[in-house]
């Protein structure tokens, strides 16, 4: 199998991209429908939660209660189209384009450090495009790190030259990931850096590299965190977030306000919630950034334990099916890509939900598929497209 086409035993010769995408044997029998349905359900639930959180926020919605709802649905539609495009191209075709994609992603995050960069919600991590639209390049860097490291680590293994990545290859892969991570750290966008480091760990674990690399990376990360803290790389608001996590009673009207209000909102929901659009915390606008970082608080308050549990269940289905795809593919490259996506989705979901419950520090990370935000929505749907491509292009015997 090469390029973006494959042959299916008993179904004729190799097929073109569009035929492969829409033919009955490839789409109906090979596409992972549980992932697709779960991702769509999460995005639609997110649309309802975003609408509930913003319909009364006249200072944000420009006087249009449907402003964020329409944009969230538009972002979902664009993300879905990107997923289809990713499946059509195929993860193997994207493998050949990794150097170009990597160069573009590094260029974009470098632009954030120029006058073109903008600070939104305390993070200098955006490029304002105009017309009310902005781009967060670090979201797409997550994808290029996964693809780039997978390309390097799997090259000689998939070719049959090596049983597992050697030390030289691992060093090259870590160097490839280190460049964008260090640039993002300079912004500083600590939340994205945390996700990227976890992605690197997930990639190494699924690549078959020596466990010494994983342990060494964990140790290096711990020392790096101490160095970042001591050297004053972090902004004051980021330091305050960690201080509030360590001591929830610290300045409850200041740095601890977000977390305290988030827990009040979730706790008031009970088993079944107060009802959609009827949450007092949400309607009263007590929780900041409720359409983005703290969207889970809307679910906790208005949909209760049952509704919030449904979101976690759907995220679990995505991770379960992704694990199955990683296990069933016969090429190391596909396994590594799936492993990186699993690490990304799992950690970011845990961090986002955990910070609303007070068990994780506030890090400014969106909840995959649910939170409002174009860049994050596009990135997670491209990741779903990569997972679908890995499954679609596997041999029938797998």
N, C-alpha and C positions, 0 to 999 in steps of 0.2 A: 504494500500500500504506500503510495507516495502522493505528494501534493494535496489537493483538496478533493480528491475523488477516491473511490474505493469500489471493490467488486464484492458482490454478494453471491455466494454459492447458490445456484438454482434460480437466480433472478437476472441472468444475462450478463453482458459486458459491463465495463466500468461506466459510471454515470456522471453527467455534468453536475455543476453545483445546484442549479434550480431543480433538476430532475431528482437529485439526491434528497433535496430538502422536502419536496412535496410528494414524492412517490409513496405509495401505500406501505411498501416494505421498510422504507427508511424512517418515515415520519411516524406512522401509526404504531409500528412494532418496535422502534428503537428509541424514540424520544422518551425521556423520563417525565411522564405526566404528573406524578406526585410532586416533584420539584416545581414544575410549571404552575400547577394549580395552587400550591402553597404560596409561591411568590406572588401570584396574582391576588390571592386572598389577602395576604399581608398588605399589599399596596392599596387595595380597596378599603380595608379596615383603617389603614393609615389615612386615607382620604377623609373618612368620616371623623377621625380624631383630629386631624388638622383643621377641618372645617369647624368643629366644636371649639377648638382652642383659639380660632382667629376671627370668627364671625362677628364678635363684638369689639374687636381690637381696631377701632377706627384710626388710631395712630399708626397702625401697620398696614391695614388693608385698603388704604386710600379711599375709604368710604364705601367700598364694595365688599359685602360679607362673603361673596363667593370668590374673591380674588385669589386666596391661597388654595382653595379647593380646585379651581380650574387649572392653576399652575401645577398642582400636585398630580392631577390626572394627565396633564400634558407631559410632565416629566416621566410619568409612568408609561405613557404611549411611546415617547421617544426611546425610553429604555427598552421597551419591548421590541421596537424596531431594531435597535442595536443588537439585541439578543439574536433576532432572526438573521441579521447580517453576519454576526459572529459564527452562527451555525453554518450559514451558506459558505463563508470563506473557509471554515474549518480551522481547528487549532494547529494543524500541521502547516497550513499556509501561513498563519500568523507566526509560527515558529521561524520561518524564513525571513519575516519582516521585523523580528525582534530588535536588531540593531537600529533600524529607523524609528521604531516606536520608543525605544529606550532614549535615543537622542532627543526626540521631540519632548518626551516627558521631563527630561533633565532641563531642557531649554525653558520649558514652561515654569518650572519651580524656580529657576534662576530669575525669570522675569518678575516673580513675586517680590524679590529682593531689590528690584529697581523701582523708580517712581510709578511704574505701572501697577505695582502691588497695592492692595488696600487692606485695611483693618476692619473686620466685621466681627462683632461680639467678642472683642478683646483679642482676636487672633489675626495676626498679619499673615494670612495664608491665601489671599484671594486676588484675582485679577478681574476688575470691573470691565465688562464688555460694553455695557450701555443698554438703554431701554429697560432698566430694572433687572438685567441679567448679570450674573457674575460666575466666575469659574474658580473652582478649588483644585488646582493641579495635583495636589498630594493624593487625591482619591484615585487618579489614574496611575500614579506612580506605584500604587499597590499592585496593580495588574502587571505592569512592566517588570517589577521586581520578581514576581512569580514566574512570568514567561522567560525572563532573562536567565534566572538561576536554573530553571528547569532545562533550558536549552544547553547550558554548559554542563550541568551535572549528569544529564542523560545521554549526551552525544556519543561517548565511547561505549557506554553500557548498551544502548539500543543497537549500536553497530556491531556488538559482539566482541569488542576488543577487551572489555573489562567487566568483571562480575559486579563491581560497584565503583562509585566515584573515588578516584585517588586523592591524595592530600593536595597535590598541585591544583587539581580541578576545583576542589572545595575552596582553596584560597582565592582562586579567580572568581568564583561565584560570590564569595563574601565581599570581595573588592567591588564587584558590580553593584551589590546591594548597598554597600557603605556610602557610595558617592551621593545618591539621592537622599539617603537617610540623614547624612550630615548636613546637607543643604536645608532640608526640612527642619532640622534641629535649630538652625540659625534663625528661623523665622521669628520666634520659635513656636512650632506646632507640636507640642509634646504628645497630645493624644494620637496624632497620626504616626509619630515616631514609635510609640508603644505598639501600635498595630503592626507596623512594618517589622519591628524586631520579632514579634510573635510569628509573623509570616515567615521570616527567615528561619526561625526554629522549626516551624511546621514543614518547610521545604527540606531542611536537612534531615529531619526525622523520617520523612517518606522517601528520601533519596537513597537510603542505605549507607550513607556516610558513617564513618566511625563515631561511636557515641562520645568519644573524647572531644570531638568538635562541638557537639551539643553542650556538653558540660563546660567546655572552655568558653563557649559563647555566653552561657548563662553567667559564669563568673565575670567575664569581661563586661557584660551588661550591668551587673551589680556595681562593679568598680566605676564604670562610666557614669552611672546614675549619681554616685557619690561625688564624682568629679564635677558633673554638671551643677550639682547643688552648691558645691564649695566655690566654684569659679564664677557663680552669679550669672550663668547663662539664662536661667529662667526669669521671666518677668514677675513682678510683684504679685499680680493677680494669680499666677500659677502657684507660687509659693503659698499664698493664702488658701488656695483650694486644698492643698495637702495638709495645711495646718488645721483647716476646718474638718477634714476627714479624721485626723488624729484626735481632735477634740471637738465633737459636734456642738458643745455648748459655747464654743468660742465665738463671740460676736454674733449672736443669733439674728440680729437685725442687719448684719453686714455680710461677711464672707460665708457665714453658715446659713444665711437666709434661704438660698435655693434648696439646699438639701432638707432643711427643716420643713419647708412648705411642701416639698415633694412627698415626704413621708406622711404629712398630714393629709394630703390629697389621696394618696393610695390607701391609707388607713381608714378614711371615711367611706370608702366604697363598699366595704363589707363583702359579702358573698356574691351578690348579684349587681351591685353598683347602684348609684342614684338614678340611673337612666341616662341615655345619650342626650346631650345638650342640657342636662339638668344638674350638673355638678357645681356646687357652690364655689369650690376653689377655682375651678376652670372658668366659670362665668364671672367670678369676681376678679379674675386675672391676678391671682396671688402668686402663681408659679411662673417665673420668667422663662422665656424661650420654650414655651410649652409645645409649639408646633415642630420644633427641631429636636434639641438634645433631651428635653423632658416630656416628649410625647407619650411615653409610657405612663406618666402620671394621669393623663386623661383617661386611658384605658382602666387604670386601677380605680379611679374615682367613679367614672360613669358606667363602666361595664363590670366592675367588681372583680373578685377573684376568678370567677368563671371566664370573663372576657379577657383579662390579663393572662390567665392560664392558656387560653386558646392561642394567643399570640406566641407564647413560649412553645406551645405544642407545634404550631406551624413552622416556627424556626427550627425546632427539633427534627421535623420531617425533612426539611431542606438539608440539614446536616447529615441525617441518617442516609438519605439517598446519595448525597455526595460521597459519603464513606463507601457506599456500595459501588459507586462508579469507580472510585480510586482502587478498590480491591479487585474489580473485575477486568479492568483494562490490562492488556498484555504488554504495553510499552511503558517504560519507566517515565518517559516524558509526560504522558498523560497522568500517571500516578502522582508525579510531583506537582503538576499544575492543580489537580484536584486537592491534594494535600495542603497546598498553600491557601487555596480558597476556603477550605474547611477551617484552617487555623484563623484566617481573617474573619470569617462570619462568626465563628464560635466566640473568639475573644471580644470582638466589637459588640456583639449582642450581650455577652455577660457584663462587660464594662458599662454599657449604657443602662441596662436594667439595674445592675448593681449600684450605680451611683444614685439612682432614684430611691433605692432602698437604704442607702447609707452604708453599704458594705464595700463600696469601691469609691475612690476619690473622683471628684468631678473632673472630666477630661475633655468635654466638648466633642463627643463622638455621637453621630446619629445612629438610630436603631435601623438596621438594614431593612429596606423596602417600606418601612413605616414612617420614618421621619420625613419632614419636608426638606427638599434640597435637590437641585438638579444634578450636580456633580456626583453626589453619593448615589442617587438613584440610577444614573447612567452606568456608573462603575459596577454596582451590584448586578445589574441586568446583563452587562457584558460578561461578568463572571458566570452567571447562569448559562449564557450562551456557550462559554468554554466547557462547562460541565456537560451540556447537551451534546456538543460536538465530540467530546471524548467518548460518550456513550454511543452516539450514532455511528462513529467510525470504527468501533471495535469489531473484530471478527465475530461472525455468527456463533462460532463454537465457544466464545468466551462466556 
